[in-house]
Amino acid sequence: MTENIQSDKMMGESGASNSNAISQSETTELNITKKGKKRSIVWDHFTEIITSEGSTKAKCDYYFIEYYFKTKDGTSTLLSHMFKCPKRPAIVDKKQSNLGFQSVPGGSQGDVAVVTWKFDQEECRKAVCRMVIVDELPLRFVEKEGFRDFMKVAQPYFRIPSHSIVTRDCFDLFNEEKQKLKRSFIETKQRVCITTDTWTSIQRINYICITAHWIDSEWNMHKRIINFCPIVSHKCEDMANGIGRCLREWGINKIFTVTVYNTSSNDVTVKELSKQLTKIGTNLMNGNNLHVRCMAHIMNLMVQDGLKESSVSIEHVRHAVRYVRQSPARLNRFQECFDDEQLNCKKTLCLDVPTRWNSTYLMLRRAVEFESAFSHYASSEIGLRHYLEHSYIEVGIPTGKLLSSDWENVKRITKFLEIFYLLALKISGSRYITSNIHFLEISAVAIYLKLLIANEDTILSEMAKKMKEKFNKYWGDPGKMNKIIFISCILDPRYKLESVGYALVKMFGEDPRATIQEEVKKYMTSLFCEYVKSSSKGVVLASSSDCSSLDTSTSGLSDSQVITQNTGLLESLMQDIKKYKSGSGGVDTKTELDKYFGKETEDDTKEFDVRLWWKLNSARFPVLAEMARDVLAVSVSSVASECAFSTGGRLLDSFRSSLTPKLVQDLVCLQDWHRNEKLKQHVSVEEDIDKIEHLEQDLASDGKDPSVIDV
């Protein structure tokens, strides 16, 4: 026993001796070689070099100082320099969190908060992947010399992935995010409104974009691109099949509306999609409310027809702007005239795209601000007069001057277009509700055009007549309009049925008002009853005598029996107690719809939030609130899908035309999903010309070279 204890003690002392030996070895950092590989940590920061004389040196990777090195002397000198090197980056402990400073969101400039962080290779890889997606960077960006040099300084411990790894990470991230979103659709069984459009890429591949819009149970507005994939052609059958495949893939079978461009092929596409929904039994109201025409597109057609009546004055201004912008010398000369006129505006001229009326409006608005500068420039620049004369001869315009009448016409046209420009901005949003103002905005346009037609100004009157013709093609017959247009306005507690009736009188007169209003109310009651049948609330108090005539599943049952079937014994007992207390001998047949119509309208203020109102009143109107969630989520324009084509055009430029359709879809969808979650607004990847020019002017005034910008 004693021998064993002594033996253990000797072994312990021997172990301690060995441990001390190892510790001493680590302290001196002897360059012990095992199978020809250096084991000292100094070789992570030094490079071994051989001089011309044959001697061995160690060169610091950061400070570039050299030390003579011999194996028998060890690496203590190198180790000492390693800890004192002024250019050596700080060591990051991967296991322990560090303190750092982060700017406070929404705070003033300079506000920071102390946060903890630690280096994580995988998180850094994901961050690089998100950066490539959101900022639309080439996949080979991670292999560029500039990015690698930056990462050496910012975080030298990060192992930069190759472009193939980033590509794989994009695929993995898309699949992960898609599964999350797909599960939410399946679990909530949410009705979804979609917008769709088609596009042809530089590769001559036809793409279809499908965007889903919905309001969740917490009354948050959502917009997600769920598909950006190739289709065979732009034919209606191929489009309908493409939409159907996408919805089946996502597990979405409840479609409330489809918002599309106003073309005959899209009319057939929606009809084919309606048939598919009927087969699976989810086509609400037999598809009567399925087709929503893009309001932005209709307005574009209207304004384009109107501008044809005033093309002469617009062409005069367009040619003048084009001439000034054709060379830096002319711009500088125009700037001198601008300064001579002592104009306070610091904006620059912009040239329009003739097929986009909103860009024409922006060009005219800017040109009107510079009217005096143009007059000054034309009086001293003979080249502008020659250019205008030559250009006008080509297009058959008789004069080569910018006349005062041209400026007067342009001013009136600009003021006329401003209303439609602001309206286009309002209805093109996808992060807020637009359906509730749809019909009222249509009514305002109709009233405005009526006033202009009777105006003494012949130019504006002719423009309004042309626009009214196009207006009547789509909104001239209220009987052919989608009833959802009216219902979405009624479900805004500021407007309700009375506002719809008043707007109808202003648009069409007294005669059709009563008939249309009655049809809308009847259709809304039918739609409400459909929600009563499928309501997840299980509340039949929302149903009414109107619904009972439409619902054959409860025919032959008394009110008391229906309540007992659907609400349970306790709820039935409570209803009997209420009847007993009231002594009325009957039940309250007043529906949620009746109670909503009987409630006074809310005050129309800028702070009013229709989503918040329904969220707070959803307990009072449970079924009607469920219906409002779907109706208010309807998008009145297809701009959300069209914006994806701008992204696709930037991704598939002439330098990146080899991207596969699968990768394009992943990049477009992921960018949309990440921006919806974090940025909450569209981020422009193009430079702001006005800001750059202001910055250059500030630098020039400080005596600096504008080509060298210090940040």
N, C-alpha and C positions, 0 to 999 in steps of 0.2 A: 504493500500500500504506500509506504514511505518512498519506495523507489519510483513508483508511478508519479507521485507528486513532484519529486525532484526532476524526474524526466520531463514532466509538463512544464515545470518552471524553466528548465534549460531551453526547452523548445520555444517558450514565450520570449525569453531573452534573445534567443537566436532570431525570432521573427522581428522583435523590436530593432535588433541590430540591422537586419536586412532592410527594414522600413527606413531607418535613418540613412542607410546607404543610398536608397532610392531617392529620398528627399534631397540629399546632397547632390546626387547626380542631376536632379531636375533643376536645382538652384544654379549650378555651374553650367548647365545646358551643354554637356559634352556632346560632341558630334559623333555619337555612336552609330555606326553603319550596320544595318542588317539587310543582307542580300542586296547591297549596293544602293539602298534607298535612305536618304537623309531623314532623320526622325525629329530633329530640333525644330521648334516652332519659328525660329528666326528665319528659316528658309521660305516661310510664307510672305516675308517682307524684304528678303534679300535675294539677289541673283548672283550666282557664282560665275566669275569670268576668269579667263587666263590671259595674262599679258603677253607681249611679244617676247619678253625674256623667259617665258615659261613659268613664271610664278603665278600663284593663285590669289585672287582678290574676291571680296564680297561687296556688291554694289547695292546701296539702299534703293528700293523701288520708288521712294517718294522724294527723298532729299538728294539722291544721286551722288552721295559721298561714297568713297571707296575705302575699304580696309584690307590690309594684307591678312591673309587667312591661312593658318596651318592647322591640320587636324589635331596634332598633339597639343596645341595650345587651347583647344576648346572654342566655344562661341560666346564666352562671357562678354567680350568687347562688343560683339554684335548685339547681344541681348541688352546691354546697357544703352546703346544708341537707339535700339528699337523703342524703348520706353521713353526716351527723351526727344525723339525725332519730332520737330515742330510741324511737319507736314503729314504725319501719319494719321489716318482717319481714326475716329474713336471706335473702340471695340463695342459691338452690340451684343449684349447677352440675350440669347434667344429664349431663355427660360424665365427671365425676370423682367417685369414691366418697368418702363422708364417714364419719366415725366416729360411732357411736352406742352407747347402752347398752340392753341387753335383759335381762329377768329370766331367771334360770337355771331351766329346768324341773326340778321336783323338789327344788330347793334351798330353804334357809330364807329367811324374809322378809328382803328387802334385798339378797340375792345377785344380782349383775348380771354380765354379760359384755360385753366390748367387741366390737362387730360393725361391719362395713362395710356401707354402704347408699348408694343413689343414687336419685334421683327417676325414676320410670318411669310415664308416663301410662297405658300399656296395663296394666301390673301393678296399678295403682291401680284401674282400671276392673274388672278381674277380681276384685279384693278386695272391691269394693263389691257386685258380683254375688253372690259367695259369702256376704257378710254378709246380703243380702236373703234368700237361700235358707235358710241355716242358722238364722237368727233369725226366720224366718217374717214378714218385714216386708212391708208393702204396696209394690208396685212404684213408687208415687208418693212413697215415702219420700225418694228422692233430690231431689225438688223441694220438700220441706218447708223452711220458713224456718230452723228450728232446725239442721237438718243442714248447710245452706249456711253459716250463721254459724259453725258449728263448724269446717267445712273452711277457711274464710277464716283462722281462727286457726291451725289445725293445719298446713295445707299450702295456702297461697293460690295456688300454681302449678297445682294440680289442677283441670282443667276438668271440672266435675261433669256427668255425662251426664243426659239426660232419661229419663223412665220408659220411653219407647218403645225407647231404646237399651239400657236394662237388660233389657227383655223380650227383645230380639234376642240380647243376650249370653247370657241363660239358655238360649235355644234352641241357640245355637252350642256352649255348654259341655256341654249334654246330649248333643248329637250326637257331640262329641269324646270324652266319657267313655264313651258307649255303644259306640263303635267299639273302644276299647281293651278293654273288658270282653268284647265279642263275640269279638274276636280270641283272647283267652285261652281262652274256651270251645271255640272251633274248633280251636286248636292243641293243647291238652292232651287233648281228647276226654274230658273229665272227666264221670263220672256225677254227677248232681245230684239232691239231694232237694229237693222243693218243698213249701211250705205255701201255701194259698190260701183266700180268703174273699171274700164279696161285701158291698156296702154301697150305700145309697141316700143321695145328697147332698141338701142343701137345695134344689137345683135340680130335684129329683125325677129325677135321672139315676142309673141303676144302674152301679156301678163294680165291677170285679173286681181284686183285688190278688194278685199272684203273687210270692212270695219264694223265692229260690234259696239253698240251704245246701250247702256242700261243704267238704272238707278237701283242700288242695293237696298237691303232691309234697313240700313242706317241712313238712307236717303243721301248717299254719296254718289255723285255723277261719275261714270266711267266711260272711257273710250279706248278700245284696243284694236289694233290691226291683227286680225286672226288668220289672214291668208294673203299671200302675195306670190302667186304661183303661175306657171305657164298654162295657157289653154290653147286648144287647137286653132280657134279662130274667134272673130268677134261676132259670129252668128248667134242668134238668140238661143238655139238649142244647146250649143256648146257652152254658152254663158250659164244657162240654167243648170246644166249638168255639173259645171264647175262649182257653182254655189252649193248645189245639193251635196256633192262629195265633201266639200269643206265642212258643212254643217254636220254631216254624219261623222266625220273624223273628230270633230270637237264635241260630239254628243249633244248638240243643240238641235232640238226639234220643235221648239216653240218660238216662232218668228212673229213679231207683232206688225212691223212695217218694213218695207224695202224702199230706200230713197235712191233714185237713179236719175240720170240725165233724161231730157225730154226728146227721145228719139223713138221712132216706130219699132226699132229692134228691141229696145228696152221694154216697150209695152208687151211684146210677145214673151220676152224673158220672164217678166213677172207673172204672166198667165201660166207659163210652163211650171214655174216654181210653185204657184198656187195649187196646181194639180198634184205635185209631189207632196205638198203638205196635207192635202185632202186625203191622199192614200194612207198616210200614217195617222190621220185623225187629229191633227193639231192646227188645222186651218181655221182660225177664229173668224166668226161671222161670214163663213164661206169665202174668205179672201176679199171682202168688199173694202176693207180698210188697208189692204196690204200695200198697194201702190201709192207712193208719195213722190210727186214730181219735185225736182230740185229747184227751189225758188231762186237761188243764185243764178242758175243757168237761164231761167226764164227772163230774169232781169237783164242779163247780159244780151240776150236776143233783142229785148225791147230797146235798150239804149243804143245798140249798134244800128238798129233801124232808124232811130231818131237822129243819130250823128250823120247819117247820109244826107240829111237835108241841110246840114250846115258845114259841109266839107270844105268849102272854098276858104273861109277865114281860118279854119283849123290847119289847112295845108299851108297857108301863108306863114303861120307861126311855126309849124313843124319844120319847114325848110330853113327858116331863120335860125332856129335852135341847132339844126344839124350843121349849118355852115359854121357857127361859132365853135361848136364842139369838135370840129374836124382836125384842129391842130392846137398845140399848146400856145403858139404865138397869138392866135386869135383869142384864145381864152384870156391870156394876159392882157391883151388890148381891151377886151370886154371888161375885165376887172378894173382897168384904169377908168373907163367910162363909168363904171359902177361907183368908183370912189369919187369921181368928179360930181356925180349927182347926189353924193352924200346920203346914199341909201344905208339904212341901218341893218337891213337883212344880211345875214352871213351864210346864206344857202347858195347852192350852185344850180346851174341849169341841168335839167334832165330831159332826155329824149324818150319818147314813148314807143311802145310796140303797137302798131296800128290795129292789130287784131284784139288788143286788150284795152277796153274802153277805160278801165280804172287808171291805167298808166297814161292814157291820153288826158284824163282829168288832172292828174298830178303834174304833167308837163304844162298844161294851160295855166293851172293855178300858180306855178312857179314863174312862168313867163309874164303873167300879169303883174307880179310883184316887181319885175325888171323892165316894165314898159318904158320908162324914161331912159334907162341905160341903153335899150335897143334903139331908141330914137337918136340918142347921142352917137351911138356906134354907126348907125346907118348914114348919118350926115358926114362922117369923116372916113368911112370905109367904102370905097367904090367897088371893092371886090364883092361885098354883100349884094349890092344892087345888080351886078352882072350875074351873080350866081342865081338870084331869085328870078331874073328875067329868063335865063336859060332853063331853069327848072320848071317855070310856069309854062313855057312854050311846050315842053315835053308832055305835060299833063293837061294842056289846053286851057290854062287859066290866063285871062287876058292881061293882067297887070303884073308888074315886077316889083311892087313896093308894098311895104306894110302901112296900110292906110289907117287913119283914125277910126274909120268904120269897122275895120278888122278888129281893132282892139275893143271896140264897143261890143261887137258881136261875141268875141271871145269871153269878155267879162260876164255877159248874160248867160252864155253857155256854161261857163264855169260854175256860176251860182246855181244854175239849173241842175247840173250834174252832182253838185255837192250833196244834195238830199239822197240821191241814189247811191253815192259812194259810201256815205255814213250808214245807210241801210244795209248795204252789202257787207260791211264790216260787222254789223250787229248780227246778221243771220248766218254768217259763216263760222261762228264759234262752235266748238265741240266740247268745251269744258263747262258750259253753263246751258241752262234750258233755253231753247229758242222756239219750241212749238207753241208756247202760250201766246206769243206775240205774232204768230204767223198770219192769222186771218186779219188782225187789226192793221198790220203793216200793209197787207194787200189792199185793204179798204182805204188806207191813207194814200196809197199810190193812185188808186182809182179816182179819189176826190181831187188830188193834185192835178192829174191829167185833165180832168174835166174843166178845172179852172184855167189851165193853160190853153186849152183849145179855144176858149172864149176870149183869150187875151188879144189885145190889139197888136202886140208884137208878132209880126208874120213869121219870123224865123222860129220862135219858141212855139207858136201855134202849130206850124207844120211839123215840127219835131214831136209835139205831143200827139198829133193825129196819127202819125206813123207808129208811135209807141202804143197808143190805145188799140190799134188794130191787132198788134201782137198780144197785148194784154187780154183782149176779148177771146183770142184763140184758146187760151188756157184757163182764164178765170172769168170769162164772160157769162157762163151759164152755171149758176150755183148748184143746180141739180146734178151736174156732172162732176162736181168737185168732191174730193175725198172728205167724208164727214168728220174724220179725225181732225181736220183743220179747224172745224168749229168746236169740237168737243174739247180740244186742248185749251182753247180760249175760255170755255165755260168752266173748266176745272181750275182756272186761276181765280181765287176768291175775290180778287179786285174787280173782275169783269162779269163773270157768270152769263146767264142767258140774256139778260137785258142789254148788255153791251153788244152781243152778237146781233140782236134784233135791231138795235139802232144803227149799227154798221151796215146791215143789209138794206135798210131804208135809204141810207146815204148812197149806196152803190147802185141799187136797182129800183128804188121807189117803194111806195106802200104796197102795191099789188102783190108782188111775189113774197113779201116779207112773212106774212102769217103762214103761208104754205110751207116755206122753207124752214121757218122756225119750228113748226110742228113736226116736220120730217126729222129735223136734227134731234129734237127731244125724244121722239119715238125711237130713233136709232140709238141714242145714248141709253135709253131705258133697256133696249134689247141687249146692248153690250154689257150693261150693268148686271143684267140677269145671267149672262154667261159667266161673269165673275162670281156671282152668287152660287152657281152650280159647282164651280171648281174651286171655291174659296177654301184656303187652308185654315181659315179661322173657325169654320164650323158654326158660324152664327147665322141663324135663319131669320133673326129679327131684321136683318138687312133686306130680306125678300119682301115682296108686296103682292097686292092683288094683280098688279101689272105683270109681275113675274110669274104668278101662278097660272095665268092664262097662257104663258109661253112654255112653262115647265110641265110636261106631261108625266114626269116621274113621280109627282106627288098628287096627281089628280085622284079625286075620290076620298082624300084624307082631310079631316078637319084641321083647323089651325092648331088646336091643342095636340093632335096626333103628330103633326109635322114637327112641332117644337120638341115633343118628347123623343122623336126619332133622332133628332140632330143635336140636341143640347144636353141630354141626360136627365136623370130623375131630379137632381137638385135644382137645375135650372128651370125645369118644368114646374116644380113646386113654387119656386120664387115667382114665376109668372102667374100662377094661380093666386098667390097671396096678393100680388099687385092688382089683379082683377077684383079680388074680394074687397080690397081696401077702396078701390075707386068706385065700386058699385056700378060700373058701367055695363057689366055683363058681357063684355067683348074684349078683344085684344087690340093693342095699338098697331094698326096696320100702316102707320106712317113709315115710309122707307127712309133709308139713309139718304137717298137721292132727294126725297121730299124735304127732309130736314136741312140738307145742304142748300137747296133752292130757297128755303124759307129763312135762312140765316142772312143777315145783312152783309153787304159787300164790305170788304176791307178798304182802308184808305190807300190810295195809290201814291206811295212814296218811293224815293230812290233806294231807301234802306230795306224795302220789303223784299223778303226772300220766300219765294213760293215753295221751295223744298222744305225750308224750316217750318213754314205754316203747316204743311201736310204732316211733317214729322211730329209736331206737337199735337195735331188733331187726329192722328191715325187711330188712337184708341176710341175716339168718338165716331169715326167713320172707317171702320176696319176694312170693309170690302171696297168701298169707294176709294180709299187710300191705296189699296193694292192696284186698282184700276188706274189711278192717277200716276203711279210709279211708271207704268208702261206707256201711258199716253204722253206724259211730259218728257219721256226719254227720246221721243221721236226727233230725229234730226231733219231739219227742213232743207238742208243742202248736202251735197255729196262732196263738199270741199275736203272733209277729213280723209277721204280716199284719194282725192286728187293730190293732196300734199305728199302722199307716199310716192307718187311718180316723180316729184322733184327730188326726193331722196334717192330713188332708183336711178334717175338720170345722172346724179352726181357719183353714185357708186359705179355705174356702168358707163364711164366715160371712155374716150378712145384709148386710154392707157390701161384700163382695167376691164376690157371687154371679154376677157377669158374667164371671168367668174361664172361659176355654175349657177343655174336657176335655184338650186337648193340653198346654196350659200347666200345668194342675193335675198331670198326670202327670210333666212335667219337673221341677216344683218338689218333688214328693214323692220322686221317685227320686233327684234330686241331693242333697236333704237327707240321705237315708239313706246315700248313697255317701260324702259328705263326713264325716258323723259317724262312720261305720265306720272311715274312714282316720285321722282325727285325734283325735276326742274319746274314742273307745272306750267311751262310756257315753251313756245317754240324758240329754239336757239338758232340764230342765223350763222351760217358758216361763211358768209360773204362779208367782205370788209364794208364798213360804213364810210362811204366816200366823204360825206360832210365832216365827220369827226377827224378823218385823216387830214383833210385840207385845213381844218382849224388848228390841228396840232402843228402842221408845217408852218402855218402863219405865225403861231406863237414862238416857234423855234427861230424863225427868220427875224422876228422882232427882237429876240434876245441876242442876235448876232451869231447864232449857231448855224451849222450846216444842216438843212432840213433832211438830207439823206442819212444823217447820223442821229438816231433817236435814242436818247438815254432814258431808261425807265427806272 
